[in-house]
Amino acid sequence: MKRLSYAVALVCMLMFVSIAGAQEFPIMDMIANNVVQKYQAMNCEEMWKHKMEPKTAQQEEFIKILKADPQMRTQFINKVAPTIVNKMFECGMIP
């Protein structure tokens, strides 16, 4: 009985850690989701125009934060890269 309660406690702890890890950077997750949605909605002409536009102050600040936190940067890139790279490929921006 004691082993069963330890096993249940361990499973609960592992579930909590995995859920907490998924929300380690909730603001970054929100920004990444917005970026993904924006790129999914863009057509190629909008993509080319967007590439030439200067970054906003908020974008520059977020970039500074990502440069300072490698773990957050990795998670952000892992979330947005597939969508952005696929759209760039579709639009002929990369071979």
N, C-alpha and C positions, 0 to 999 in steps of 0.2 A: 504494500500500500504506500509505503514511504517513497519507493522508487517511482511509482506512478505519479505521485504529487510533484516530485522533482522533475519528471519528464514534462508534465503539464506546465509547470512554472517555466521550464526552459523553452518550450514551444511558445508560450505567451511572450516571454522576453524577446525571442528572436523575431516574432511578428511585430512587436513594438519597435524594435531597432530598425527593421526593414521599412516600416511605415514612416518612422521619424527620418530615416535617411533619404527617403523620397522627397521630403519637404525641407531639405537642408537649406535650400536657397529659394524660398517661395517667391520673392520679388523677381529673381532671375528667371524662375520658371514662367512667371507671368509675361515677362519681357520676351523670352524665347518663344512662347506660344504666339504672341502678337507678331513677332518677326516671321514665324512660319506661316501664319495666316496671310500676312501681307504678301509674301513671296508666292504663295499658292494662288492668290487672286490676281497677281500681275500678269500682263501679257508681255511679249518680248519688247515691244516698243517702250512700254513703261519701265521695263527692266533696264534698258539702255539709258533712258533719261535719269533714272534713279542712281545709276552708277556715276553720273557726272555731277550730281547735286552735292553741295557741301554738307557736312554733318551738322546736326543741330547741337546746341549746348548740352542737352540731355544725353544725346548719343555720345558726345565726347566724354562726358562724366562717366557714363557706363563703361566706356572703353578703358578709362583710367582704372576703374574698379576691377575690371577683368584682368588688366595687366598686373595689378597688385595681388590678385588671388588666383594662383594657378589651378586650384581645385575647382573653383567656380567657373573659370574660363574653360576648363576641360568639359564640364557638364554642359555649359552653354553651347559650345561648339558641337558637342555630340548631339544636341537637340536640334540645332538649326542647319547644320551642314548638309544632311541628306537632301532637304528641300531646296536649299539654295543651289547646291551643285547640280541637282537634276534640272532646275529651271535654267541655270547657266548653260548646261549642255543642250537643252531644248532650243535655246535662243542663239546658239552658235558662238557663245562667249568663250567656251573651252572646246578643245578638239574632241 
